[in-house]
Amino acid sequence: MNMRNLSARTLAVPALAGVLLTASAAVASAHVTISPSTGQAGAYAVLTVSVPHGCDGSATTKVAIKIPEGITSVTPTRNPFWKVAVTKEKLAQPVTDAHGNTLTERDGTVTYTAITPLPDKQRDSFELSLKLPDAAGQTLAFPTVQTCGKGQTGWTEVAAAGQDADSLEHPAPTLTLTEGSGDGNGHGSATATPSAAPAQPAAAGSGPDLGVYGLVAGVLGLAAGGTALVQVRRKS
């Protein structure tokens, strides 16, 4: 086989892989997403729902985010371009929250309504503060309906068992719960990495001042260079 052809084929493989990865990333970025995509089971988290574009060129006027079952309370972050409202729904069975209160309803939907419509070529994001269910391994879906000046897009499709989520045309934003190491109160625990101790300044008279020595050495170097230059000019 011609070595030139072999080299061309060898280079073509990673190039094609790069194109496929770029195309996949572009498709994913066109969806309404939630980040982070994973969260510690039983911990508190701030999730960000991002809307990257409008509906077929039309500006976005409303974003309604359905909260998964297992989450009882949500605190939405204010956005100066949107009005926000939380709609409650009845629970099938009363539950007790982390503070010992009996709840008969929960926060079911968070709706952001635009004060000024979000143009098609611009993006915005919405933060939700909440406590994640203590169910490691479970994937939570946040079906989101995006309403525009013309038309509506329901980001509500959830992959069935064994189905590739990337094959969905309008996938719902999802988050996967990971194993946590909570403290028993719903707060994820973290191990702090000890920071290096700050360098202690040398006591007066305890050692040489390297900064002064460096400055003196620099001055002497400049002086030596100047002397050499003068001598060269004289010889010439």
Secondary structure, DSSP 4 states (H G I P E B T S, - for coil): --HHHHHHHHHHHHHHHHHHHHHHHHHHHTS-EEESSEEETT-EEEEEEEE---BTTBPEEEEEEEPPTT---EEEPP-TTEEEEEEEEEEEEEEE-TTS-EEEEEEEEEEEEEEEEE-TT--EEEEEEEE--S-TT-EEE--EEEEESS-EEEE-B-PPTT--GGG-SSBPPEEEEE---B-SSSPBP-PPPPPPPPPPPPPTTSS--HHHHHHHHHHHHHHHHHHHHHHHHHH-
